[in-house]
């Protein structure tokens, strides 16, 4: 009396077929403005942490620039360092 259904301990991985791309390379953006808080909020989660490259699809070069821009915005008070609910 074996069960015919397959049960997983964890959910099976479903691969996403969409190709990740760097939005900065695609749109030709060379400078990330640290004074534009609304733009920087796209790369920050609810707790105020910078989202990783694997989630945003940003290239390494621009991920470093985003991190630097977020740090500058936090330093001058445009973005908070830590928050309970940012968005």
PDB file of N, CA, C and O in Angstrom:
ATOM      1  N   UNK A   1       0.819  -1.183   0.000  1.00  0.00           N
ATOM      2  CA  UNK A   1       0.000   0.000   0.000  1.00  0.00           C
ATOM      3  C   UNK A   1       0.868   1.254   0.000  1.00  0.00           C
ATOM      4  O   UNK A   1       0.780   2.072   0.916  1.00  0.00           O
ATOM      5  N   UNK A   2       1.679   1.402  -0.993  1.00  0.00           N
ATOM      6  CA  UNK A   2       2.518   2.587  -1.118  1.00  0.00           C
ATOM      7  C   UNK A   2       1.706   3.739  -1.696  1.00  0.00           C
ATOM      8  O   UNK A   2       0.799   3.540  -2.504  1.00  0.00           O
ATOM      9  N   UNK A   3       2.044   4.912  -1.276  1.00  0.00           N
ATOM     10  CA  UNK A   3       1.345   6.084  -1.792  1.00  0.00           C
ATOM     11  C   UNK A   3       1.816   6.378  -3.210  1.00  0.00           C
ATOM     12  O   UNK A   3       2.997   6.242  -3.528  1.00  0.00           O
ATOM     13  N   UNK A   4       0.890   6.774  -4.039  1.00  0.00           N
ATOM     14  CA  UNK A   4       1.202   7.069  -5.434  1.00  0.00           C
ATOM     15  C   UNK A   4       1.636   8.516  -5.633  1.00  0.00           C
ATOM     16  O   UNK A   4       2.227   8.840  -6.664  1.00  0.00           O
ATOM     17  N   UNK A   5       1.363   9.378  -4.689  1.00  0.00           N
ATOM     18  CA  UNK A   5       1.729  10.784  -4.844  1.00  0.00           C
ATOM     19  C   UNK A   5       3.120  11.024  -4.289  1.00  0.00           C
ATOM     20  O   UNK A   5       3.569  10.335  -3.372  1.00  0.00           O
ATOM     21  N   UNK A   6       3.783  11.997  -4.851  1.00  0.00           N
ATOM     22  CA  UNK A   6       5.127  12.366  -4.399  1.00  0.00           C
ATOM     23  C   UNK A   6       4.997  13.527  -3.434  1.00  0.00           C
ATOM     24  O   UNK A   6       4.340  14.524  -3.735  1.00  0.00           O
ATOM     25  N   UNK A   7       5.614  13.399  -2.289  1.00  0.00           N
ATOM     26  CA  UNK A   7       5.600  14.476  -1.312  1.00  0.00           C
ATOM     27  C   UNK A   7       7.020  14.980  -1.124  1.00  0.00           C
ATOM     28  O   UNK A   7       7.954  14.200  -0.936  1.00  0.00           O
ATOM     29  N   UNK A   8       7.165  16.284  -1.177  1.00  0.00           N
ATOM     30  CA  UNK A   8       8.468  16.918  -1.027  1.00  0.00           C
ATOM     31  C   UNK A   8       8.605  17.486   0.370  1.00  0.00           C
ATOM     32  O   UNK A   8       7.634  17.966   0.954  1.00  0.00           O
ATOM     33  N   UNK A   9       9.806  17.430   0.899  1.00  0.00           N
ATOM     34  CA  UNK A   9      10.077  18.066   2.182  1.00  0.00           C
ATOM     35  C   UNK A   9      10.097  19.578   1.993  1.00  0.00           C
ATOM     36  O   UNK A   9       9.559  20.321   2.814  1.00  0.00           O
ATOM     37  N   UNK A  10      10.715  20.024   0.913  1.00  0.00           N
ATOM     38  CA  UNK A  10      10.710  21.434   0.549  1.00  0.00           C
ATOM     39  C   UNK A  10      10.005  21.577  -0.790  1.00  0.00           C
ATOM     40  O   UNK A  10       9.847  20.600  -1.522  1.00  0.00           O
ATOM     41  N   UNK A  11       9.594  22.763  -1.101  1.00  0.00           N
ATOM     42  CA  UNK A  11       8.892  22.999  -2.361  1.00  0.00           C
ATOM     43  C   UNK A  11       9.857  22.778  -3.532  1.00  0.00           C
ATOM     44  O   UNK A  11      11.018  23.178  -3.454  1.00  0.00           O
ATOM     45  N   UNK A  12       9.396  22.154  -4.600  1.00  0.00           N
ATOM     46  CA  UNK A  12      10.279  21.951  -5.751  1.00  0.00           C
ATOM     47  C   UNK A  12      10.607  23.288  -6.412  1.00  0.00           C
ATOM     48  O   UNK A  12       9.766  24.185  -6.467  1.00  0.00           O
ATOM     49  N   UNK A  13      11.823  23.412  -6.908  1.00  0.00           N
ATOM     50  CA  UNK A  13      12.249  24.659  -7.535  1.00  0.00           C
ATOM     51  C   UNK A  13      11.674  24.753  -8.934  1.00  0.00           C
ATOM     52  O   UNK A  13      11.745  23.812  -9.724  1.00  0.00           O
ATOM     53  N   UNK A  14      11.112  25.895  -9.215  1.00  0.00           N
ATOM     54  CA  UNK A  14      10.601  26.172 -10.551  1.00  0.00           C
ATOM     55  C   UNK A  14      11.493  27.248 -11.129  1.00  0.00           C
ATOM     56  O   UNK A  14      11.592  28.344 -10.578  1.00  0.00           O
ATOM     57  N   UNK A  15      12.136  26.943 -12.226  1.00  0.00           N
ATOM     58  CA  UNK A  15      13.068  27.892 -12.812  1.00  0.00           C
ATOM     59  C   UNK A  15      12.331  29.011 -13.513  1.00  0.00           C
ATOM     60  O   UNK A  15      11.341  28.786 -14.210  1.00  0.00           O
ATOM     61  N   UNK A  16      12.820  30.207 -13.321  1.00  0.00           N
ATOM     62  CA  UNK A  16      12.260  31.373 -13.978  1.00  0.00           C
ATOM     63  C   UNK A  16      12.942  31.518 -15.334  1.00  0.00           C
ATOM     64  O   UNK A  16      14.170  31.562 -15.405  1.00  0.00           O
ATOM     65  N   UNK A  17      12.174  31.592 -16.391  1.00  0.00           N
ATOM     66  CA  UNK A  17      12.758  31.614 -17.731  1.00  0.00           C
ATOM     67  C   UNK A  17      13.169  33.013 -18.163  1.00  0.00           C
ATOM     68  O   UNK A  17      13.811  33.173 -19.201  1.00  0.00           O
ATOM     69  N   UNK A  18      12.807  34.033 -17.381  1.00  0.00           N
ATOM     70  CA  UNK A  18      13.183  35.390 -17.764  1.00  0.00           C
ATOM     71  C   UNK A  18      14.673  35.618 -17.546  1.00  0.00           C
ATOM     72  O   UNK A  18      15.230  35.199 -16.532  1.00  0.00           O
ATOM     73  N   UNK A  19      15.302  36.271 -18.483  1.00  0.00           N
ATOM     74  CA  UNK A  19      16.717  36.591 -18.386  1.00  0.00           C
ATOM     75  C   UNK A  19      16.878  37.856 -17.563  1.00  0.00           C
ATOM     76  O   UNK A  19      16.202  38.856 -17.803  1.00  0.00           O
ATOM     77  N   UNK A  20      17.781  37.805 -16.588  1.00  0.00           N
ATOM     78  CA  UNK A  20      18.065  39.003 -15.792  1.00  0.00           C
ATOM     79  C   UNK A  20      18.954  39.927 -16.604  1.00  0.00           C
ATOM     80  O   UNK A  20      19.822  39.476 -17.352  1.00  0.00           O
ATOM     81  N   UNK A  21      18.732  41.213 -16.450  1.00  0.00           N
ATOM     82  CA  UNK A  21      19.534  42.184 -17.164  1.00  0.00           C
ATOM     83  C   UNK A  21      19.824  43.362 -16.242  1.00  0.00           C
ATOM     84  O   UNK A  21      19.104  43.619 -15.277  1.00  0.00           O
ATOM     85  N   UNK A  22      20.876  44.052 -16.564  1.00  0.00           N
ATOM     86  CA  UNK A  22      21.239  45.247 -15.810  1.00  0.00           C
ATOM     87  C   UNK A  22      20.499  46.429 -16.420  1.00  0.00           C
ATOM     88  O   UNK A  22      20.727  46.779 -17.578  1.00  0.00           O
ATOM     89  N   UNK A  23      19.615  47.041 -15.644  1.00  0.00           N
ATOM     90  CA  UNK A  23      18.816  48.143 -16.181  1.00  0.00           C
ATOM     91  C   UNK A  23      19.666  49.369 -16.493  1.00  0.00           C
ATOM     92  O   UNK A  23      19.273  50.207 -17.304  1.00  0.00           O
ATOM     93  N   UNK A  24      20.820  49.478 -15.857  1.00  0.00           N
ATOM     94  CA  UNK A  24      21.688  50.623 -16.099  1.00  0.00           C
ATOM     95  C   UNK A  24      22.392  50.492 -17.449  1.00  0.00           C
ATOM     96  O   UNK A  24      22.497  51.467 -18.194  1.00  0.00           O
ATOM     97  N   UNK A  25      22.870  49.294 -17.761  1.00  0.00           N
ATOM     98  CA  UNK A  25      23.511  49.070 -19.055  1.00  0.00           C
ATOM     99  C   UNK A  25      22.499  49.170 -20.187  1.00  0.00           C
ATOM    100  O   UNK A  25      22.801  49.696 -21.258  1.00  0.00           O
ATOM    101  N   UNK A  26      21.303  48.662 -19.942  1.00  0.00           N
ATOM    102  CA  UNK A  26      20.276  48.668 -20.983  1.00  0.00           C
ATOM    103  C   UNK A  26      19.836  50.090 -21.326  1.00  0.00           C
ATOM    104  O   UNK A  26      19.620  50.407 -22.495  1.00  0.00           O
ATOM    105  N   UNK A  27      19.703  50.941 -20.319  1.00  0.00           N
ATOM    106  CA  UNK A  27      19.230  52.310 -20.539  1.00  0.00           C
ATOM    107  C   UNK A  27      20.357  53.316 -20.713  1.00  0.00           C
ATOM    108  O   UNK A  27      20.096  54.496 -20.952  1.00  0.00           O
ATOM    109  N   UNK A  28      21.604  52.874 -20.598  1.00  0.00           N
ATOM    110  CA  UNK A  28      22.741  53.770 -20.794  1.00  0.00           C
ATOM    111  C   UNK A  28      22.979  54.738 -19.654  1.00  0.00           C
ATOM    112  O   UNK A  28      23.502  55.831 -19.873  1.00  0.00           O
ATOM    113  N   UNK A  29      22.605  54.359 -18.442  1.00  0.00           N
ATOM    114  CA  UNK A  29      22.810  55.217 -17.271  1.00  0.00           C
ATOM    115  C   UNK A  29      24.244  55.037 -16.795  1.00  0.00           C
ATOM    116  O   UNK A  29      24.705  53.914 -16.595  1.00  0.00           O
ATOM    117  N   UNK A  30      24.944  56.152 -16.615  1.00  0.00           N
ATOM    118  CA  UNK A  30      26.338  56.081 -16.168  1.00  0.00           C
ATOM    119  C   UNK A  30      26.519  56.583 -14.746  1.00  0.00           C
ATOM    120  O   UNK A  30      27.465  56.182 -14.067  1.00  0.00           O
ATOM    121  N   UNK A  31      25.613  57.471 -14.273  1.00  0.00           N
ATOM    122  CA  UNK A  31      25.760  58.065 -12.948  1.00  0.00           C
ATOM    123  C   UNK A  31      24.506  57.778 -12.133  1.00  0.00           C
ATOM    124  O   UNK A  31      23.390  57.968 -12.616  1.00  0.00           O
ATOM    125  N   UNK A  32      24.686  57.328 -10.918  1.00  0.00           N
ATOM    126  CA  UNK A  32      23.571  57.084 -10.008  1.00  0.00           C
ATOM    127  C   UNK A  32      23.543  58.226  -9.003  1.00  0.00           C
ATOM    128  O   UNK A  32      24.482  58.417  -8.231  1.00  0.00           O
ATOM    129  N   UNK A  33      22.451  58.982  -9.026  1.00  0.00           N
ATOM    130  CA  UNK A  33      22.332  60.167  -8.184  1.00  0.00           C
ATOM    131  C   UNK A  33      21.919  59.762  -6.773  1.00  0.00           C
ATOM    132  O   UNK A  33      20.854  59.178  -6.578  1.00  0.00           O
ATOM    133  N   UNK A  34      22.750  60.068  -5.806  1.00  0.00           N
ATOM    134  CA  UNK A  34      22.452  59.700  -4.421  1.00  0.00           C
ATOM    135  C   UNK A  34      21.382  60.594  -3.814  1.00  0.00           C
ATOM    136  O   UNK A  34      20.852  60.276  -2.750  1.00  0.00           O
ATOM    137  N   UNK A  35      21.053  61.706  -4.465  1.00  0.00           N
ATOM    138  CA  UNK A  35      20.042  62.618  -3.944  1.00  0.00           C
ATOM    139  C   UNK A  35      18.624  62.220  -4.361  1.00  0.00           C
ATOM    140  O   UNK A  35      17.653  62.792  -3.866  1.00  0.00           O
ATOM    141  N   UNK A  36      18.498  61.250  -5.264  1.00  0.00           N
ATOM    142  CA  UNK A  36      17.193  60.790  -5.728  1.00  0.00           C
ATOM    143  C   UNK A  36      16.740  59.610  -4.857  1.00  0.00           C
ATOM    144  O   UNK A  36      17.038  58.455  -5.163  1.00  0.00           O
ATOM    145  N   UNK A  37      16.029  59.908  -3.789  1.00  0.00           N
ATOM    146  CA  UNK A  37      15.640  58.873  -2.823  1.00  0.00           C
ATOM    147  C   UNK A  37      14.621  57.904  -3.403  1.00  0.00           C
ATOM    148  O   UNK A  37      14.664  56.714  -3.090  1.00  0.00           O
ATOM    149  N   UNK A  38      13.708  58.381  -4.237  1.00  0.00           N
ATOM    150  CA  UNK A  38      12.687  57.496  -4.807  1.00  0.00           C
ATOM    151  C   UNK A  38      13.314  56.432  -5.691  1.00  0.00           C
ATOM    152  O   UNK A  38      12.844  55.295  -5.714  1.00  0.00           O
ATOM    153  N   UNK A  39      14.361  56.780  -6.416  1.00  0.00           N
ATOM    154  CA  UNK A  39      15.055  55.808  -7.261  1.00  0.00           C
ATOM    155  C   UNK A  39      15.815  54.791  -6.415  1.00  0.00           C
ATOM    156  O   UNK A  39      15.814  53.600  -6.724  1.00  0.00           O
ATOM    157  N   UNK A  40      16.458  55.254  -5.356  1.00  0.00           N
ATOM    158  CA  UNK A  40      17.234  54.358  -4.497  1.00  0.00           C
ATOM    159  C   UNK A  40      16.347  53.407  -3.703  1.00  0.00           C
ATOM    160  O   UNK A  40      16.793  52.330  -3.307  1.00  0.00           O
ATOM    161  N   UNK A  41      15.100  53.794  -3.467  1.00  0.00           N
ATOM    162  CA  UNK A  41      14.185  52.924  -2.721  1.00  0.00           C
ATOM    163  C   UNK A  41      13.859  51.642  -3.490  1.00  0.00           C
ATOM    164  O   UNK A  41      13.426  50.662  -2.884  1.00  0.00           O
ATOM    165  N   UNK A  42      14.058  51.629  -4.800  1.00  0.00           N
ATOM    166  CA  UNK A  42      13.817  50.430  -5.603  1.00  0.00           C
ATOM    167  C   UNK A  42      14.837  49.337  -5.297  1.00  0.00           C
ATOM    168  O   UNK A  42      14.590  48.161  -5.562  1.00  0.00           O
ATOM    169  N   UNK A  43      15.977  49.724  -4.741  1.00  0.00           N
ATOM    170  CA  UNK A  43      17.053  48.786  -4.461  1.00  0.00           C
ATOM    171  C   UNK A  43      17.205  48.503  -2.978  1.00  0.00           C
ATOM    172  O   UNK A  43      18.213  47.937  -2.555  1.00  0.00           O
ATOM    173  N   UNK A  44      16.212  48.892  -2.179  1.00  0.00           N
ATOM    174  CA  UNK A  44      16.250  48.706  -0.734  1.00  0.00           C
ATOM    175  C   UNK A  44      15.004  47.943  -0.306  1.00  0.00           C
ATOM    176  O   UNK A  44      13.910  48.222  -0.798  1.00  0.00           O
ATOM    177  N   UNK A  45      15.154  46.980   0.607  1.00  0.00           N
ATOM    178  CA  UNK A  45      13.987  46.235   1.077  1.00  0.00           C
ATOM    179  C   UNK A  45      13.294  46.991   2.207  1.00  0.00           C
ATOM    180  O   UNK A  45      13.675  48.117   2.527  1.00  0.00           O
ATOM    181  N   UNK A  46      12.281  46.378   2.810  1.00  0.00           N
ATOM    182  CA  UNK A  46      11.478  47.044   3.836  1.00  0.00           C
ATOM    183  C   UNK A  46      12.272  47.394   5.084  1.00  0.00           C
ATOM    184  O   UNK A  46      11.947  48.353   5.785  1.00  0.00           O
ATOM    185  N   UNK A  47      13.307  46.620   5.361  1.00  0.00           N
ATOM    186  CA  UNK A  47      14.123  46.881   6.551  1.00  0.00           C
ATOM    187  C   UNK A  47      15.200  47.927   6.307  1.00  0.00           C
ATOM    188  O   UNK A  47      15.846  48.373   7.255  1.00  0.00           O
ATOM    189  N   UNK A  48      15.404  48.324   5.075  1.00  0.00           N
ATOM    190  CA  UNK A  48      16.412  49.315   4.762  1.00  0.00           C
ATOM    191  C   UNK A  48      17.705  48.721   4.247  1.00  0.00           C
ATOM    192  O   UNK A  48      18.689  49.441   4.078  1.00  0.00           O
ATOM    193  N   UNK A  49      17.724  47.414   3.993  1.00  0.00           N
ATOM    194  CA  UNK A  49      18.931  46.759   3.484  1.00  0.00           C
ATOM    195  C   UNK A  49      18.965  46.841   1.957  1.00  0.00           C
ATOM    196  O   UNK A  49      17.924  46.866   1.300  1.00  0.00           O
ATOM    197  N   UNK A  50      20.171  46.882   1.410  1.00  0.00           N
ATOM    198  CA  UNK A  50      20.339  46.917  -0.038  1.00  0.00           C
ATOM    199  C   UNK A  50      20.058  45.522  -0.590  1.00  0.00           C
ATOM    200  O   UNK A  50      20.576  44.526  -0.086  1.00  0.00           O
ATOM    201  N   UNK A  51      19.225  45.465  -1.640  1.00  0.00           N
ATOM    202  CA  UNK A  51      18.889  44.177  -2.253  1.00  0.00           C
ATOM    203  C   UNK A  51      20.087  43.612  -2.995  1.00  0.00           C
ATOM    204  O   UNK A  51      20.838  44.374  -3.604  1.00  0.00           O
ATOM    205  N   UNK A  52      20.288  42.297  -2.965  1.00  0.00           N
ATOM    206  CA  UNK A  52      21.441  41.691  -3.639  1.00  0.00           C
ATOM    207  C   UNK A  52      21.288  41.667  -5.156  1.00  0.00           C
ATOM    208  O   UNK A  52      20.193  41.842  -5.690  1.00  0.00           O
ATOM    209  N   UNK A  53      22.396  41.448  -5.828  1.00  0.00           N
ATOM    210  CA  UNK A  53      22.433  41.406  -7.293  1.00  0.00           C
ATOM    211  C   UNK A  53      21.568  40.306  -7.864  1.00  0.00           C
ATOM    212  O   UNK A  53      20.962  40.474  -8.922  1.00  0.00           O
ATOM    213  N   UNK A  54      21.506  39.192  -7.180  1.00  0.00           N
ATOM    214  CA  UNK A  54      20.750  38.060  -7.717  1.00  0.00           C
ATOM    215  C   UNK A  54      19.254  38.348  -7.767  1.00  0.00           C
ATOM    216  O   UNK A  54      18.531  37.694  -8.518  1.00  0.00           O
ATOM    217  N   UNK A  55      18.779  39.302  -6.989  1.00  0.00           N
ATOM    218  CA  UNK A  55      17.371  39.681  -7.033  1.00  0.00           C
ATOM    219  C   UNK A  55      17.101  40.823  -7.998  1.00  0.00           C
ATOM    220  O   UNK A  55      16.069  40.836  -8.669  1.00  0.00           O
ATOM    221  N   UNK A  56      18.017  41.781  -8.075  1.00  0.00           N
ATOM    222  CA  UNK A  56      17.782  42.947  -8.919  1.00  0.00           C
ATOM    223  C   UNK A  56      18.286  42.750 -10.343  1.00  0.00           C
ATOM    224  O   UNK A  56      17.784  43.388 -11.269  1.00  0.00           O
ATOM    225  N   UNK A  57      19.278  41.869 -10.531  1.00  0.00           N
ATOM    226  CA  UNK A  57      19.839  41.669 -11.863  1.00  0.00           C
ATOM    227  C   UNK A  57      20.866  42.713 -12.248  1.00  0.00           C
ATOM    228  O   UNK A  57      21.289  42.766 -13.403  1.00  0.00           O
ATOM    229  N   UNK A  58      21.268  43.532 -11.315  1.00  0.00           N
ATOM    230  CA  UNK A  58      22.235  44.592 -11.576  1.00  0.00           C
ATOM    231  C   UNK A  58      23.633  44.009 -11.722  1.00  0.00           C
ATOM    232  O   UNK A  58      23.983  43.038 -11.051  1.00  0.00           O
ATOM    233  N   UNK A  59      24.431  44.607 -12.603  1.00  0.00           N
ATOM    234  CA  UNK A  59      25.805  44.139 -12.775  1.00  0.00           C
ATOM    235  C   UNK A  59      26.646  44.543 -11.568  1.00  0.00           C
ATOM    236  O   UNK A  59      26.246  45.399 -10.778  1.00  0.00           O
ATOM    237  N   UNK A  60      27.802  43.923 -11.435  1.00  0.00           N
ATOM    238  CA  UNK A  60      28.663  44.168 -10.283  1.00  0.00           C
ATOM    239  C   UNK A  60      29.102  45.628 -10.201  1.00  0.00           C
ATOM    240  O   UNK A  60      29.130  46.215  -9.120  1.00  0.00           O
ATOM    241  N   UNK A  61      29.437  46.195 -11.329  1.00  0.00           N
ATOM    242  CA  UNK A  61      29.896  47.585 -11.374  1.00  0.00           C
ATOM    243  C   UNK A  61      28.825  48.540 -10.837  1.00  0.00           C
ATOM    244  O   UNK A  61      29.125  49.424 -10.035  1.00  0.00           O
ATOM    245  N   UNK A  62      27.590  48.360 -11.276  1.00  0.00           N
ATOM    246  CA  UNK A  62      26.528  49.264 -10.851  1.00  0.00           C
ATOM    247  C   UNK A  62      25.992  48.903  -9.473  1.00  0.00           C
ATOM    248  O   UNK A  62      25.445  49.769  -8.790  1.00  0.00           O
ATOM    249  N   UNK A  63      26.132  47.661  -9.046  1.00  0.00           N
ATOM    250  CA  UNK A  63      25.746  47.297  -7.681  1.00  0.00           C
ATOM    251  C   UNK A  63      26.638  48.025  -6.677  1.00  0.00           C
ATOM    252  O   UNK A  63      26.165  48.479  -5.634  1.00  0.00           O
ATOM    253  N   UNK A  64      27.909  48.133  -6.989  1.00  0.00           N
ATOM    254  CA  UNK A  64      28.823  48.890  -6.116  1.00  0.00           C
ATOM    255  C   UNK A  64      28.451  50.361  -6.087  1.00  0.00           C
ATOM    256  O   UNK A  64      28.511  51.000  -5.037  1.00  0.00           O
ATOM    257  N   UNK A  65      28.063  50.908  -7.252  1.00  0.00           N
ATOM    258  CA  UNK A  65      27.663  52.318  -7.298  1.00  0.00           C
ATOM    259  C   UNK A  65      26.369  52.555  -6.528  1.00  0.00           C
ATOM    260  O   UNK A  65      26.211  53.591  -5.883  1.00  0.00           O
ATOM    261  N   UNK A  66      25.444  51.600  -6.593  1.00  0.00           N
ATOM    262  CA  UNK A  66      24.199  51.714  -5.833  1.00  0.00           C
ATOM    263  C   UNK A  66      24.493  51.692  -4.342  1.00  0.00           C
ATOM    264  O   UNK A  66      23.946  52.494  -3.584  1.00  0.00           O
ATOM    265  N   UNK A  67      25.350  50.779  -3.922  1.00  0.00           N
ATOM    266  CA  UNK A  67      25.698  50.682  -2.499  1.00  0.00           C
ATOM    267  C   UNK A  67      26.345  51.980  -2.013  1.00  0.00           C
ATOM    268  O   UNK A  67      26.052  52.449  -0.914  1.00  0.00           O
ATOM    269  N   UNK A  68      27.215  52.550  -2.827  1.00  0.00           N
ATOM    270  CA  UNK A  68      27.869  53.802  -2.456  1.00  0.00           C
ATOM    271  C   UNK A  68      26.856  54.946  -2.390  1.00  0.00           C
ATOM    272  O   UNK A  68      26.924  55.783  -1.491  1.00  0.00           O
ATOM    273  N   UNK A  69      25.918  54.983  -3.341  1.00  0.00           N
ATOM    274  CA  UNK A  69      24.901  56.038  -3.351  1.00  0.00           C
ATOM    275  C   UNK A  69      23.971  55.917  -2.139  1.00  0.00           C
ATOM    276  O   UNK A  69      23.579  56.927  -1.555  1.00  0.00           O
ATOM    277  N   UNK A  70      23.621  54.688  -1.763  1.00  0.00           N
ATOM    278  CA  UNK A  70      22.771  54.479  -0.586  1.00  0.00           C
ATOM    279  C   UNK A  70      23.505  54.919   0.672  1.00  0.00           C
ATOM    280  O   UNK A  70      22.907  55.540   1.551  1.00  0.00           O
ATOM    281  N   UNK A  71      24.791  54.606   0.768  1.00  0.00           N
ATOM    282  CA  UNK A  71      25.579  55.025   1.929  1.00  0.00           C
ATOM    283  C   UNK A  71      25.663  56.545   2.030  1.00  0.00           C
ATOM    284  O   UNK A  71      25.566  57.105   3.122  1.00  0.00           O
ATOM    285  N   UNK A  72      25.845  57.210   0.892  1.00  0.00           N
ATOM    286  CA  UNK A  72      25.901  58.674   0.900  1.00  0.00           C
ATOM    287  C   UNK A  72      24.556  59.273   1.288  1.00  0.00           C
ATOM    288  O   UNK A  72      24.498  60.233   2.056  1.00  0.00           O
ATOM    289  N   UNK A  73      23.469  58.705   0.756  1.00  0.00           N
ATOM    290  CA  UNK A  73      22.130  59.214   1.079  1.00  0.00           C
ATOM    291  C   UNK A  73      21.807  59.005   2.551  1.00  0.00           C
ATOM    292  O   UNK A  73      21.154  59.847   3.167  1.00  0.00           O
ATOM    293  N   UNK A  74      22.252  57.908   3.114  1.00  0.00           N
ATOM    294  CA  UNK A  74      22.045  57.676   4.546  1.00  0.00           C
ATOM    295  C   UNK A  74      22.846  58.661   5.376  1.00  0.00           C
ATOM    296  O   UNK A  74      22.371  59.155   6.399  1.00  0.00           O
ATOM    297  N   UNK A  75      24.055  58.942   4.935  1.00  0.00           N
ATOM    298  CA  UNK A  75      24.939  59.833   5.700  1.00  0.00           C
ATOM    299  C   UNK A  75      24.384  61.253   5.780  1.00  0.00           C
ATOM    300  O   UNK A  75      24.486  61.898   6.824  1.00  0.00           O
ATOM    301  N   UNK A  76      23.800  61.745   4.693  1.00  0.00           N
ATOM    302  CA  UNK A  76      23.275  63.118   4.719  1.00  0.00           C
ATOM    303  C   UNK A  76      21.807  63.169   5.156  1.00  0.00           C
ATOM    304  O   UNK A  76      21.225  64.250   5.245  1.00  0.00           O
ATOM    305  N   UNK A  77      21.208  62.004   5.427  1.00  0.00           N
ATOM    306  CA  UNK A  77      19.878  61.984   6.018  1.00  0.00           C
ATOM    307  C   UNK A  77      18.723  61.837   5.051  1.00  0.00           C
ATOM    308  O   UNK A  77      17.572  62.010   5.454  1.00  0.00           O
ATOM    309  N   UNK A  78      18.981  61.525   3.796  1.00  0.00           N
ATOM    310  CA  UNK A  78      17.891  61.337   2.839  1.00  0.00           C
ATOM    311  C   UNK A  78      17.210  59.985   3.058  1.00  0.00           C
ATOM    312  O   UNK A  78      15.984  59.885   3.001  1.00  0.00           O
ATOM    313  N   UNK A  79      18.011  58.947   3.308  1.00  0.00           N
ATOM    314  CA  UNK A  79      17.490  57.614   3.591  1.00  0.00           C
ATOM    315  C   UNK A  79      17.807  57.233   5.029  1.00  0.00           C
ATOM    316  O   UNK A  79      18.859  57.603   5.549  1.00  0.00           O
ATOM    317  N   UNK A  80      16.905  56.494   5.680  1.00  0.00           N
ATOM    318  CA  UNK A  80      17.205  56.048   7.044  1.00  0.00           C
ATOM    319  C   UNK A  80      18.148  54.852   7.026  1.00  0.00           C
ATOM    320  O   UNK A  80      18.200  54.101   6.052  1.00  0.00           O
ATOM    321  N   UNK A  81      18.890  54.688   8.112  1.00  0.00           N
ATOM    322  CA  UNK A  81      19.768  53.528   8.250  1.00  0.00           C
ATOM    323  C   UNK A  81      18.963  52.267   8.499  1.00  0.00           C
ATOM    324  O   UNK A  81      19.174  51.253   7.835  1.00  0.00           O
ATOM    325  N   UNK A  82      18.038  52.323   9.455  1.00  0.00           N
ATOM    326  CA  UNK A  82      17.226  51.179   9.819  1.00  0.00           C
ATOM    327  C   UNK A  82      15.791  51.678   9.999  1.00  0.00           C
ATOM    328  O   UNK A  82      15.562  52.778  10.501  1.00  0.00           O
ATOM    329  N   UNK A  83      14.833  50.853   9.580  1.00  0.00           N
ATOM    330  CA  UNK A  83      13.435  51.230   9.757  1.00  0.00           C
ATOM    331  C   UNK A  83      12.584  49.980   9.888  1.00  0.00           C
ATOM    332  O   UNK A  83      12.982  48.901   9.448  1.00  0.00           O
ATOM    333  N   UNK A  84      11.421  50.123  10.487  1.00  0.00           N
ATOM    334  CA  UNK A  84      10.501  48.993  10.630  1.00  0.00           C
ATOM    335  C   UNK A  84       9.757  48.740   9.333  1.00  0.00           C
ATOM    336  O   UNK A  84       9.670  47.599   8.878  1.00  0.00           O
ATOM    337  N   UNK A  85       9.223  49.789   8.736  1.00  0.00           N
ATOM    338  CA  UNK A  85       8.513  49.639   7.457  1.00  0.00           C
ATOM    339  C   UNK A  85       8.822  50.860   6.598  1.00  0.00           C
ATOM    340  O   UNK A  85       8.285  51.945   6.818  1.00  0.00           O
ATOM    341  N   UNK A  86       9.691  50.664   5.623  1.00  0.00           N
ATOM    342  CA  UNK A  86      10.141  51.775   4.801  1.00  0.00           C
ATOM    343  C   UNK A  86       9.160  52.052   3.667  1.00  0.00           C
ATOM    344  O   UNK A  86       8.904  53.208   3.330  1.00  0.00           O
ATOM    345  N   UNK A  87       8.617  50.996   3.082  1.00  0.00           N
ATOM    346  CA  UNK A  87       7.751  51.200   1.916  1.00  0.00           C
ATOM    347  C   UNK A  87       6.294  51.159   2.302  1.00  0.00           C
ATOM    348  O   UNK A  87       5.423  51.313   1.445  1.00  0.00           O
TER     349      UNK A  87
END
